[in-house]
Amino acid sequence: MENVEIENIAFDSIEYWFKEGHFHRVRAVLNSRIGPRTLVTQAEIAFDKANARLRNRYGDPSAHKVDYVTEFIVVVREATWIVDHSAVTVKYEGVGRTNEDLFTLTMQERTKR
């Protein structure tokens, strides 16, 4: 366990991935809950903050999508930027049946084609 802050966003956990003997990906995760008097969760705020900062720094994302899932309307928002030989993705998965949502920030090496 470590306290992780990226772009002034405090994450609950961080994962380091290795592939073929070298560092390949880092994934930071923030879980939050909707509760009494909560209209916007910490995960949603974090997505908006990271999305705005990445847009300011790198321009419009290379890929962007918003999906609406039925069954209490779960919103999934995702944006990816290609920066040199890396891909940076922010993803927000909205509140569902559990009243919990999720924000992830993933930075990974781009695969060679």
Contacts in CASP RR format, 6 or more apart in sequence:
PFRMAT RR
TARGET T0000
AUTHOR 0000-0000-0000
METHOD contacts of the structure
MODEL  1
MENVEIENIAFDSIEYWFKEGHFHRVRAVLNSRIGPRTLVTQAEIAFDKA
NARLRNRYGDPSAHKVDYVTEFIVVVREATWIVDHSAVTVKYEGVGRTNE
DLFTLTMQERTKR
1 13 0 8 1.000
2 14 0 8 1.000
3 10 0 8 1.000
4 10 0 8 1.000
4 11 0 8 1.000
4 13 0 8 1.000
4 14 0 8 1.000
4 28 0 8 1.000
5 11 0 8 1.000
6 28 0 8 1.000
6 50 0 8 1.000
6 105 0 8 1.000
7 49 0 8 1.000
7 50 0 8 1.000
7 53 0 8 1.000
8 49 0 8 1.000
9 28 0 8 1.000
9 30 0 8 1.000
9 46 0 8 1.000
9 49 0 8 1.000
9 50 0 8 1.000
9 103 0 8 1.000
9 105 0 8 1.000
10 30 0 8 1.000
11 28 0 8 1.000
11 29 0 8 1.000
11 30 0 8 1.000
11 105 0 8 1.000
12 29 0 8 1.000
12 30 0 8 1.000
12 31 0 8 1.000
13 28 0 8 1.000
13 29 0 8 1.000
14 26 0 8 1.000
14 27 0 8 1.000
14 28 0 8 1.000
14 29 0 8 1.000
15 25 0 8 1.000
15 26 0 8 1.000
15 27 0 8 1.000
15 28 0 8 1.000
15 29 0 8 1.000
16 23 0 8 1.000
16 25 0 8 1.000
16 26 0 8 1.000
17 23 0 8 1.000
17 24 0 8 1.000
17 25 0 8 1.000
17 26 0 8 1.000
17 27 0 8 1.000
17 108 0 8 1.000
18 24 0 8 1.000
19 25 0 8 1.000
19 109 0 8 1.000
23 109 0 8 1.000
24 108 0 8 1.000
24 109 0 8 1.000
25 106 0 8 1.000
25 107 0 8 1.000
25 108 0 8 1.000
25 109 0 8 1.000
26 106 0 8 1.000
26 107 0 8 1.000
26 108 0 8 1.000
27 104 0 8 1.000
27 105 0 8 1.000
27 106 0 8 1.000
28 104 0 8 1.000
28 105 0 8 1.000
28 106 0 8 1.000
29 102 0 8 1.000
29 103 0 8 1.000
29 104 0 8 1.000
30 42 0 8 1.000
30 43 0 8 1.000
30 46 0 8 1.000
30 102 0 8 1.000
30 103 0 8 1.000
30 104 0 8 1.000
31 43 0 8 1.000
31 100 0 8 1.000
31 101 0 8 1.000
31 102 0 8 1.000
32 41 0 8 1.000
32 42 0 8 1.000
32 43 0 8 1.000
32 44 0 8 1.000
32 100 0 8 1.000
32 101 0 8 1.000
32 103 0 8 1.000
33 41 0 8 1.000
33 95 0 8 1.000
33 99 0 8 1.000
33 100 0 8 1.000
33 101 0 8 1.000
34 41 0 8 1.000
34 95 0 8 1.000
34 99 0 8 1.000
34 100 0 8 1.000
34 101 0 8 1.000
35 99 0 8 1.000
41 94 0 8 1.000
41 95 0 8 1.000
41 101 0 8 1.000
42 103 0 8 1.000
43 92 0 8 1.000
43 94 0 8 1.000
43 101 0 8 1.000
43 102 0 8 1.000
43 103 0 8 1.000
44 92 0 8 1.000
44 94 0 8 1.000
44 101 0 8 1.000
44 103 0 8 1.000
46 103 0 8 1.000
47 77 0 8 1.000
47 90 0 8 1.000
47 91 0 8 1.000
47 92 0 8 1.000
47 103 0 8 1.000
50 90 0 8 1.000
50 103 0 8 1.000
50 105 0 8 1.000
51 77 0 8 1.000
51 79 0 8 1.000
51 90 0 8 1.000
54 61 0 8 1.000
54 79 0 8 1.000
54 81 0 8 1.000
54 88 0 8 1.000
54 90 0 8 1.000
55 61 0 8 1.000
58 81 0 8 1.000
58 83 0 8 1.000
58 88 0 8 1.000
59 81 0 8 1.000
61 79 0 8 1.000
61 80 0 8 1.000
61 81 0 8 1.000
62 80 0 8 1.000
62 81 0 8 1.000
62 82 0 8 1.000
62 87 0 8 1.000
63 78 0 8 1.000
63 79 0 8 1.000
63 80 0 8 1.000
64 78 0 8 1.000
64 79 0 8 1.000
64 80 0 8 1.000
65 76 0 8 1.000
65 77 0 8 1.000
65 78 0 8 1.000
66 75 0 8 1.000
66 76 0 8 1.000
66 77 0 8 1.000
66 78 0 8 1.000
67 75 0 8 1.000
67 76 0 8 1.000
68 74 0 8 1.000
68 75 0 8 1.000
68 76 0 8 1.000
69 75 0 8 1.000
69 76 0 8 1.000
71 96 0 8 1.000
71 97 0 8 1.000
72 95 0 8 1.000
72 96 0 8 1.000
72 97 0 8 1.000
74 93 0 8 1.000
74 94 0 8 1.000
74 95 0 8 1.000
74 96 0 8 1.000
75 92 0 8 1.000
75 94 0 8 1.000
76 91 0 8 1.000
76 92 0 8 1.000
76 93 0 8 1.000
76 94 0 8 1.000
77 91 0 8 1.000
77 92 0 8 1.000
78 89 0 8 1.000
78 90 0 8 1.000
78 91 0 8 1.000
78 92 0 8 1.000
79 89 0 8 1.000
79 90 0 8 1.000
80 87 0 8 1.000
80 88 0 8 1.000
80 89 0 8 1.000
81 87 0 8 1.000
81 88 0 8 1.000
81 89 0 8 1.000
82 110 0 8 1.000
85 109 0 8 1.000
85 110 0 8 1.000
86 107 0 8 1.000
86 108 0 8 1.000
86 109 0 8 1.000
86 110 0 8 1.000
87 106 0 8 1.000
87 107 0 8 1.000
87 108 0 8 1.000
87 109 0 8 1.000
87 110 0 8 1.000
88 105 0 8 1.000
88 106 0 8 1.000
88 107 0 8 1.000
89 104 0 8 1.000
89 105 0 8 1.000
89 106 0 8 1.000
89 107 0 8 1.000
89 108 0 8 1.000
90 103 0 8 1.000
90 104 0 8 1.000
90 105 0 8 1.000
90 106 0 8 1.000
91 102 0 8 1.000
91 103 0 8 1.000
91 104 0 8 1.000
91 106 0 8 1.000
92 101 0 8 1.000
92 102 0 8 1.000
92 103 0 8 1.000
93 101 0 8 1.000
93 102 0 8 1.000
93 103 0 8 1.000
94 101 0 8 1.000
94 102 0 8 1.000
95 101 0 8 1.000
END
